[in-house]
């Protein structure tokens, strides 16, 4: 069987054994059990409110229970140890069974719930919660909760610190489930803390620093700030390679600089700084207008020739336009005469037509 299947099988068997003891030892005040596998067999520790009823007269009842669980659940040589519960009101299983019996005897659910939770808190519990679910007052199912104190509902503290018990009350209308949760006194809660009254806090007081030391610390310059302000540090040490350079090395360095300047000039790179011969100008002074350069005689003669050619071309264009206008005027007169002749012919044709109509 795989490991995970073995865990499931062991948990299921443990739950079945617990239910068996709850049914057989309900009248004895069954308060839970612990099961452990040992080399000598299976060790079972029973907690009960009335250990005498569990053992029976002459151990008859305990032998009967031992034989039943050995045959029913296949336990090897079970050894049962019965322990008495010192405080029944701080055992969740015993309280749940008592509350279920009270409901079956006819107690009103609110009275039973408040009475039970008050008894738990009076016993010193840090917190308690009782949940009744089912047909509490009628045909409809409902849930009633009763809380006191402090209770954990999730996380590791809910599993390790909270004692839980479940019971069932069989009523005429149906069943009522009873769940009881409580935190016993002395539980070490992870979020619990205490404030000690009158504790000695002299060791926590800060030490007083003399005023002279504080003033001296304030006057000392910060080394990082001094370096940022541009002040030179006296602790800078130069290596042997930085002290002096030989004449040969100086000549090589000068030759390299000359070559680099020549390459930049050939590439046509723009100078990044003004030459030594340039004169710095004040930006506030307005820029002076540049004086026109003198024109040579040849240039002046060429300009005059161009102007003469342009004037001659303009005169030719005007003469051509005048000739075109003169040609267009006779055509217009001829067109007017033709239109007058057409109008006379039309009038002559209309006159005979009118005379014929009169006849």
ABEGO torsion letter per residue (X at the ends): XBAAAAAAAAAAAAAAAAAAAAAAAAAAGBAEBBBBBBAAEBBBBBBBABAAAAAEBGGAAAAAAAAAAAAAAGBBGBBBBBBBBABAAABAAAAAAAAAAAAAAGBBAAAAAAAAAAAAAAAGBABBBBBBBEBAABABBBBBBBBBEBBBABEAAAAAABBBBBBBBBBAAEBBBBBBBBBBBGBBBAABBBBBBGBBAAAABBBBBBAAAAAAAAABBBAAAAAAAGBBBAABBBBAAAABBBAAAAAAAAAAAAAAAAAAAAAGBBBABBBAABBBBBAABBBBBBBBBBBBAAAAAAAAAAAAAAAAAAAAAAAAAAAAAAAAAAAAAAAAAAAAAAAAAAAAAAAAAAAAAAX
